[in-house]
Amino acid sequence: MASTLGPTGFWILTALAGGRRHGYNILREVDAASSGRAAMKVTTLYAALERLEREGLIRADGEEVVGGRARRYFAIEDAGGAALEAEIAALEHQARVARERLRAAGRPAMQPGFGRAALA
């Protein structure tokens, strides 16, 4: 079961699952939710937002000017929620299979959230 969203799409949809957000707020949400393991640059964020919007997973949800700066807001679509649910199921399956293989080899599996590899 290969990932269809990739880490960037996964974390953006996860942030938007909590409600409408503007770009900078998405960056902060992703950083906090991933414990800094999925931090992304602004250019990466907006390229991913454009892709997710083209795919019908999110929608632009208004704009406002705050302190002289424009904020573009985004919201998750039903298709985005479904894609996120599918991704969660795929990740849970992958983790379950990996844990079973480790146990079968006599190796204890790491506790969730305590892995050494960081997401890029």
N, C-alpha and C positions, 0 to 999 in steps of 0.2 A: 504494500500500500504506500505509494509514493505521495509525498506532500504535494498538494495542489496550490496552496496559498504561499508557501515559503514562510520563513520567519517574519519578514517584514509585513506581509499581508495579514498573517495570523495576529501579530501584535496590534496592528492598526485596527482590525475588526474587533479585537478584544477591547481596545480603548473605546471604540464607538459603541460597543454593546452596552456601555454604561450611560450612553446618551450623546446628544449632539455636542461636538467639540470643534474648536478651531485648531489650526495647524500646530501652533506652539503648545497648546494644551495636549494635543495628541502626543507630541514628543515627550512631554513631562510624564504623561500617563504610561507610555510605553517604558520609559526609563524606570519609573517606580515599580510597575507591575512585574517587570523582568529583572528587578534588582540590578539594573545597570547592564545586564548581559545582552540586551538588544538595542542599545542606544543607536540612533541613526542620525545622519546629517539631514539638513533641511532639503537639500536637493534630492536625496533618496526618498524622503517622505513625500514630497510633491509628485515625483515620478510615480511612486506607488499609488498615491491617491488618484492620479489621473487614470492609471491602469484599472484600479478597482472600480472607478466610476464608469469607465468604458465597458467593463464586464457586468455592470448592473448590480454590483454588490453594495455600493454606497451611492449617495447623491450629494450634490452641493446643496447646502441648506442655508443660504443667505450670507450676507456680508455686512460688516459694520466697521466704522472708523473709531478707533480708541486711541487717544493720545496722538492723533495725526497718522496713525498706522492702520492700514486695512487688515481686517481679520476675516478670513474665509472660513465658513463653518461647513461641516460635513456631518451626515447622519447615515446610519446603517440601513440598508434596505432589507426586506424579508429574505431575499436571495442571499444577502450577506450573512444574515443570521443562520440560514440553513448551511451555507458554506463553512461557517465557523463551527457549527455543530458537527458537520462531517469531518472537519479537520481534527476536532477534539477526539472523536471516535477513532480516527486513524492513529493519532498519537497514543491514545490509551492502548490500542491493540499492539502497536509497536513496543511499548513499554512492557506490556504483559508478556509478550513473546520473549523479549530480551531477559526479563526476570526469570522466566521458566527455564531458559537455556543456561543462565548462570547457576541456578539452583541444581539443575541436572548435572552440571559440571562440578558441583560441590563448592561453588563460590557464592558467597552471600552477595545479594544485590545491594546497591547503594540505596539509601533512603531518598525519596523524592526531594529535589531541591538542593541536594548536597553533592551533585556531580562536579567534576573538575573542568569539563569542557564548557567554554562560553559560546553563546550564539554570536555569529558575526552579522 
